[in-house]
Amino acid sequence: MEIFVKDLIEAFNSYAKEYPMVGGGITLWALGTATYLLRSIPKAAYDLFLRNFTTKLTLVNTSDSFHLFLKWYRDNNFSHNSRYIKISNGRWGYDRMIKAMGYGNHYFIFNRNLIKLNLLEVAAVGSDRERDIISMTLFGRSHKTFDKIFDSIDQSDLDKGKVVLHEYKESWCRVSEQRKRDISTIHLNHGKKDKI
């Protein structure tokens, strides 16, 4: 086999000396074929690196954690360096607006860890509500940094002391909320309050 390859290379070299145009064309064809066959190796190596040496967390804007994270991100001044900015209408489209990072990649440092944050817009199928996804990636396999982020997020305003109304439109969705009232502030016909 080794002798065959050596003879083939020598034959090609002598042919290329006699016919340099044909030799150059064959060489370019061989390089193009090799490049085409090996084109997926860099991406596969990069994907393998990401799978083995990074940790990724995903938040979807249909969950409360997404909006609590946006508020935390803004309140800790991580968004003041963002060059892409988006105004969010709040958790269910009626809450107070929040200025936050826009679509694309953003970077911030938390607990001495560099975190890549990506806000991605997903096409909403069969709904007029926008669908956004936040993915956070950090170097390493430990979840501790993500745990610390969510431990530091103030969840006190989530649903504590609120009455939440949901309705069914293709799926259950939150429609409104209001603060709970003390029973003494409610005026009803005699006896109904006791039954309630």
C-alpha positions as CSV (number, residue, x, y, z in Angstrom):
1,M,0.0,0.0,0.0
2,E,2.8,2.4,0.9
3,I,4.6,1.7,-2.4
4,F,1.4,2.2,-4.3
5,V,0.8,5.7,-2.7
6,K,4.5,6.6,-3.3
7,D,4.2,5.6,-7.0
8,L,1.0,7.5,-7.4
9,I,2.5,10.7,-6.0
10,E,5.6,10.3,-8.3
11,A,3.3,9.7,-11.3
12,F,1.2,12.8,-10.5
13,N,4.4,15.0,-10.0
14,S,5.8,14.0,-13.3
15,Y,2.4,14.5,-15.1
16,A,2.0,17.9,-13.4
17,K,5.5,18.9,-14.7
18,E,4.5,18.0,-18.2
19,Y,1.0,19.5,-18.0
20,P,1.0,22.2,-15.3
21,M,-2.5,23.5,-16.0
22,V,-4.0,20.0,-15.6
23,G,-1.9,19.4,-12.5
24,G,-3.0,22.7,-10.9
25,G,-6.7,21.9,-11.7
26,I,-6.4,18.5,-10.1
27,T,-4.7,20.0,-7.1
28,L,-7.4,22.6,-6.7
29,W,-10.1,19.9,-7.1
30,A,-8.5,17.8,-4.4
31,L,-8.2,20.8,-2.0
32,G,-11.8,21.8,-2.6
33,T,-13.0,18.2,-2.0
34,A,-11.0,17.9,1.2
35,T,-12.3,21.3,2.5
36,Y,-15.9,20.3,1.7
37,L,-15.6,16.9,3.5
38,L,-13.9,18.5,6.5
39,R,-16.2,21.6,6.8
40,S,-18.2,20.3,9.7
41,I,-15.3,19.5,11.9
42,P,-14.8,23.0,13.4
43,K,-18.5,23.4,14.3
44,A,-18.6,19.8,15.7
45,A,-15.5,20.6,17.8
46,Y,-17.1,23.9,19.1
47,D,-20.4,22.2,19.9
48,L,-18.5,19.4,21.8
49,F,-16.6,22.1,23.8
50,L,-19.9,23.9,24.7
51,R,-21.5,20.6,25.8
52,N,-18.6,19.6,28.0
53,F,-17.3,22.9,29.4
54,T,-20.3,25.2,29.7
55,T,-23.7,25.3,31.5
56,K,-26.8,26.9,30.0
57,L,-30.0,28.1,31.6
58,T,-33.1,29.0,29.7
59,L,-36.0,31.2,30.7
60,V,-39.3,31.6,28.7
61,N,-41.4,34.7,28.9
62,T,-44.5,32.7,29.7
63,S,-43.1,32.0,33.2
64,D,-42.9,34.4,36.1
65,S,-39.1,33.7,36.5
66,F,-38.4,35.4,33.2
67,H,-40.0,38.7,34.3
68,L,-38.5,38.5,37.8
69,F,-35.1,38.0,36.1
70,L,-35.6,41.0,33.8
71,K,-36.4,43.2,36.8
72,W,-33.4,41.9,38.8
73,Y,-31.1,42.5,35.7
74,R,-32.4,46.1,35.4
75,D,-32.3,46.8,39.2
76,N,-28.6,45.6,39.4
77,N,-27.6,48.0,36.6
78,F,-26.5,45.1,34.3
79,S,-28.6,46.6,31.4
80,H,-27.0,50.1,31.5
81,N,-24.2,48.9,29.1
82,S,-26.6,47.2,26.7
83,R,-26.5,48.6,23.2
84,Y,-29.7,46.8,22.2
85,I,-32.6,47.8,24.4
86,K,-36.2,46.6,24.5
87,I,-39.3,47.8,26.4
88,S,-41.2,44.9,27.9
89,N,-44.9,45.4,28.8
90,G,-44.5,43.3,31.9
91,R,-45.5,39.8,32.9
92,W,-48.9,39.6,31.2
93,G,-48.9,42.7,29.0
94,Y,-50.5,45.0,31.5
95,D,-47.9,45.3,34.3
96,R,-45.6,48.4,34.5
97,M,-43.2,48.6,31.6
98,I,-39.6,47.5,32.1
99,K,-36.6,48.8,30.1
100,A,-34.4,45.7,29.5
101,M,-31.8,44.3,27.2
102,G,-32.9,43.9,23.5
103,Y,-32.6,40.9,21.2
104,G,-29.1,39.5,20.7
105,N,-26.1,38.7,22.9
106,H,-25.2,40.5,26.1
107,Y,-22.5,39.9,28.7
108,F,-22.4,40.6,32.4
109,I,-20.3,39.6,35.4
110,F,-22.0,38.1,38.5
111,N,-20.1,36.6,41.4
112,R,-16.8,36.9,39.4
113,N,-18.3,34.8,36.6
114,L,-18.7,36.1,33.0
115,I,-22.2,35.2,31.8
116,K,-23.3,35.3,28.2
117,L,-27.0,36.3,28.0
118,N,-29.0,35.9,24.7
119,L,-32.5,37.2,24.3
120,L,-34.1,35.4,21.3
121,E,-37.5,36.2,19.7
122,V,-39.5,33.2,18.8
123,A,-42.3,33.4,16.2
124,A,-45.6,33.2,18.1
125,V,-47.8,30.6,16.3
126,G,-51.6,31.0,16.8
127,S,-51.2,33.8,19.3
128,D,-50.8,37.6,19.4
129,R,-48.4,37.4,22.4
130,E,-44.7,37.8,21.7
131,R,-42.5,34.8,22.7
132,D,-39.1,35.6,24.0
133,I,-36.5,33.2,25.4
134,I,-33.5,34.2,27.6
135,S,-30.6,31.8,27.6
136,M,-27.6,32.3,29.9
137,T,-24.3,30.5,29.4
138,L,-21.4,30.3,31.7
139,F,-18.1,28.5,31.6
140,G,-18.0,25.5,33.9
141,R,-20.4,22.7,34.8
142,S,-21.5,24.0,38.3
143,H,-25.0,25.4,38.8
144,K,-24.0,27.4,41.9
145,T,-23.8,30.8,40.0
146,F,-27.3,30.3,38.6
147,D,-28.5,29.3,42.1
148,K,-27.0,32.5,43.5
149,I,-28.7,34.6,40.9
150,F,-32.1,33.2,41.7
151,D,-31.5,33.3,45.4
152,S,-30.9,37.1,45.0
153,I,-34.0,37.7,43.0
154,D,-36.8,39.3,45.0
155,Q,-39.8,37.1,44.6
156,S,-41.9,38.9,47.2
157,D,-44.1,40.6,44.6
158,L,-44.8,37.4,42.7
159,D,-48.4,36.6,43.8
160,K,-48.2,37.3,47.5
161,G,-51.3,39.1,48.7
162,K,-52.9,39.0,45.2
163,V,-55.9,37.5,43.6
164,V,-55.1,36.2,40.1
165,L,-57.7,35.7,37.4
166,H,-57.0,33.2,34.5
167,E,-59.1,32.5,31.5
168,Y,-59.0,29.9,28.7
169,K,-58.1,31.1,25.2
170,E,-56.5,28.2,23.3
171,S,-54.7,27.6,26.6
172,W,-54.9,28.9,30.2
173,C,-53.5,32.4,30.4
174,R,-53.4,35.0,33.1
175,V,-55.7,37.9,32.5
176,S,-55.5,40.2,35.6
177,E,-54.6,40.4,39.2
178,Q,-55.5,42.7,42.1
179,R,-54.4,43.0,45.7
180,K,-56.4,41.1,48.2
181,R,-58.7,43.2,50.3
182,D,-59.5,42.8,53.9
183,I,-63.0,41.3,54.4
184,S,-64.0,44.4,56.5
185,T,-63.7,46.6,53.4
186,I,-66.2,44.6,51.5
187,H,-69.9,45.6,51.8
188,L,-72.5,42.9,51.1
189,N,-76.1,42.2,52.0
190,H,-76.7,41.0,55.5
191,G,-75.6,37.4,56.0
192,K,-73.7,36.9,52.7
193,K,-70.4,37.9,54.1
194,D,-70.7,35.3,56.8
195,K,-71.5,32.6,54.2
196,I,-68.4,33.6,52.2
